[in-house]
Amino acid sequence: MEAKDTFYILGIIVTVVTSSFTLMLGFKNRRNSLREHLYKEQIIFFTKFLGNVNKLNFEIESILNNPSKRSNNLFYKILEVISNEYYNYEFLIPNEISGLVHNLIFKGNQFYSMFLTTDDNKIRTTYSNYFDSYTEMLNAIKEFVGTTVLSNENKELHLKNKKISGNNILKLITEVAEKVTINHF
């Protein structure tokens, strides 16, 4: 075999390896794009969903603080909206959060059934169960979304920017210039 044949074979091998690597990278980038889109849709859903849950919480507080609203309120309509949202977008929700949302809806229905009675102790107990379910779900959503982690990263970036601002930039440029001149001369 001649040298040119060896170079041709090496060229073909390099082309195949490079093409395979490019193809693999393309698939990976496509998955990243899909993952980002899914995450965005989940954030949109959670934002809208939690807005309606907050309306429900406000209605609960209103009922608890004004017993005359027990028979005339928006509680069940809001709970139906929340249930419909959940069942329409359940495919977007991670399993662990889906179970917590389902539990919240169940506890909300229990509370609705209970506040039609006149036993304030049972109503408060049921409300406490609902609120515990709400808190557990909210914490799971915050963990899933990464609220705390991202907020801490933002704080760190802000503090770094604060340190570098103003006179600190001048000091930093001076230090870099001194190090460059020391190392080059």
C-alpha positions as CSV (number, residue, x, y, z in Angstrom):
1,M,0.0,0.0,0.0
2,E,1.3,3.4,-1.0
3,A,1.5,6.5,1.2
4,K,-1.3,8.3,-0.6
5,D,-3.6,5.3,0.0
6,T,-2.8,5.5,3.7
7,F,-3.6,9.2,3.7
8,Y,-6.9,8.5,1.9
9,I,-7.8,5.9,4.5
10,L,-6.8,8.2,7.4
11,G,-8.8,11.0,5.8
12,I,-11.9,8.8,5.5
13,I,-11.5,7.6,9.1
14,V,-11.1,11.2,10.4
15,T,-14.1,12.3,8.4
16,V,-16.3,9.4,9.8
17,V,-15.1,10.1,13.4
18,T,-15.8,13.9,12.9
19,S,-19.2,13.3,11.4
20,S,-20.1,10.9,14.2
21,F,-19.0,13.4,16.8
22,T,-21.0,16.2,15.0
23,L,-24.1,13.9,14.8
24,M,-23.8,13.0,18.5
25,L,-23.4,16.7,19.4
26,G,-26.5,17.6,17.2
27,F,-28.6,15.1,19.1
28,K,-27.4,16.3,22.4
29,N,-28.2,19.9,21.5
30,R,-31.6,18.9,20.3
31,R,-32.3,17.3,23.6
32,N,-31.1,20.4,25.4
33,S,-33.5,22.5,23.4
34,L,-36.4,20.2,24.2
35,R,-35.4,20.2,27.8
36,E,-35.3,24.0,28.0
37,H,-38.7,24.2,26.2
38,L,-40.3,21.7,28.6
39,Y,-38.8,23.6,31.6
40,K,-40.2,26.9,30.2
41,E,-43.7,25.4,29.8
42,Q,-43.5,23.9,33.3
43,I,-42.6,27.3,34.7
44,I,-45.5,28.9,32.9
45,F,-47.9,26.3,34.1
46,F,-46.7,26.5,37.8
47,T,-47.0,30.3,37.7
48,K,-50.6,30.2,36.4
49,F,-51.5,27.3,38.7
50,L,-50.1,28.8,41.8
51,G,-51.9,32.1,41.0
52,N,-55.2,30.1,41.1
53,V,-54.1,28.3,44.3
54,N,-53.5,31.7,45.9
55,K,-57.0,32.8,44.9
56,L,-58.3,29.6,46.6
57,N,-56.2,30.4,49.7
58,F,-57.6,33.9,49.8
59,E,-61.2,32.5,49.5
60,I,-60.4,30.1,52.4
61,E,-59.2,32.9,54.6
62,S,-62.3,34.9,53.7
63,I,-64.5,32.0,54.6
64,L,-62.7,31.4,57.9
65,N,-62.8,35.1,58.9
66,N,-66.4,35.6,57.8
67,P,-68.6,32.5,58.6
68,S,-71.6,34.0,56.8
69,K,-69.7,33.3,53.5
70,R,-69.9,29.6,54.1
71,S,-72.9,29.2,51.9
72,N,-72.1,31.9,49.3
73,N,-68.5,31.9,48.0
74,L,-66.3,31.1,45.0
75,F,-64.4,28.3,46.7
76,Y,-65.7,25.4,44.7
77,K,-65.5,27.3,41.4
78,I,-61.8,28.1,42.0
79,L,-61.1,24.5,43.1
80,E,-62.7,23.3,39.8
81,V,-60.4,25.7,37.8
82,I,-57.4,24.3,39.7
83,S,-58.5,20.7,39.1
84,N,-59.1,21.3,35.4
85,E,-55.7,23.0,35.0
86,Y,-54.1,20.1,36.8
87,Y,-55.8,17.4,34.7
88,N,-55.2,19.3,31.5
89,Y,-51.5,19.8,32.1
90,E,-50.7,16.7,34.2
91,F,-48.3,15.5,31.5
92,L,-46.0,18.4,32.2
93,I,-45.8,17.9,35.9
94,P,-43.1,15.7,37.4
95,N,-44.6,12.6,39.3
96,E,-43.6,13.7,42.8
97,I,-45.2,17.1,42.3
98,S,-48.2,15.6,40.6
99,G,-49.0,13.5,43.7
100,L,-48.8,16.5,45.9
101,V,-51.1,18.5,43.6
102,H,-53.6,15.7,43.6
103,N,-53.4,15.6,47.4
104,L,-53.9,19.3,47.6
105,I,-57.1,19.0,45.5
106,F,-58.3,16.2,47.7
107,K,-57.7,18.2,50.8
108,G,-59.4,21.2,49.2
109,N,-62.5,19.0,48.6
110,Q,-62.4,17.8,52.2
111,F,-62.2,21.4,53.4
112,Y,-65.2,22.3,51.2
113,S,-67.3,19.5,52.5
114,M,-66.2,20.3,56.1
115,F,-66.9,24.1,56.0
116,L,-70.5,23.5,55.1
117,T,-70.9,22.1,58.7
118,T,-70.9,24.3,61.8
119,D,-68.2,22.5,63.7
120,D,-65.4,25.1,63.9
121,N,-62.8,22.7,65.3
122,K,-63.3,20.3,62.4
123,I,-63.1,23.2,60.0
124,R,-59.8,24.4,61.5
125,T,-58.4,20.9,61.5
126,T,-59.3,20.3,57.9
127,Y,-57.9,23.7,57.0
128,S,-54.7,22.9,58.8
129,N,-54.4,19.6,56.8
130,Y,-55.1,21.6,53.5
131,F,-52.5,24.2,54.4
132,D,-49.9,21.5,55.3
133,S,-50.6,19.9,51.9
134,Y,-50.2,23.3,50.2
135,T,-46.9,24.0,51.9
136,E,-45.5,20.6,51.0
137,M,-46.5,21.1,47.3
138,L,-45.1,24.7,47.2
139,N,-41.8,23.5,48.6
140,A,-41.6,20.7,46.1
141,I,-42.3,23.1,43.2
142,K,-39.7,25.6,44.5
143,E,-37.1,22.8,44.7
144,F,-38.0,21.5,41.3
145,V,-37.8,25.0,39.7
146,G,-34.6,25.7,41.6
147,T,-35.8,28.9,43.2
148,T,-33.4,28.9,46.1
149,V,-30.4,27.7,44.2
150,L,-30.9,30.2,41.4
151,S,-31.6,33.1,43.9
152,N,-28.4,32.3,45.7
153,E,-26.4,32.3,42.5
154,N,-28.0,35.6,41.6
155,K,-27.0,37.0,45.0
156,E,-23.4,35.8,44.5
157,L,-23.2,37.4,41.0
158,H,-24.6,40.6,42.4
159,L,-22.0,40.6,45.2
160,K,-19.2,39.9,42.8
161,N,-20.4,42.8,40.5
162,K,-20.6,45.1,43.5
163,K,-17.0,44.3,44.5
164,I,-15.8,44.9,40.9
165,S,-17.7,48.2,40.4
166,G,-16.3,51.7,40.6
167,N,-12.9,52.1,42.1
168,N,-12.4,48.3,42.3
169,I,-12.3,48.1,38.5
170,L,-9.5,50.7,38.5
171,K,-7.6,48.7,41.2
172,L,-8.2,45.5,39.3
173,I,-6.9,47.0,36.0
174,T,-3.9,48.4,37.8
175,E,-3.1,45.0,39.4
176,V,-3.4,43.2,36.1
177,A,-1.2,45.7,34.4
178,E,1.5,45.5,37.1
179,K,1.5,41.7,36.9
180,V,1.7,41.8,33.1
181,T,4.6,44.2,33.2
182,I,6.4,42.2,35.9
183,N,6.0,38.9,34.0
184,H,7.0,40.4,30.6
185,F,9.9,42.6,31.7
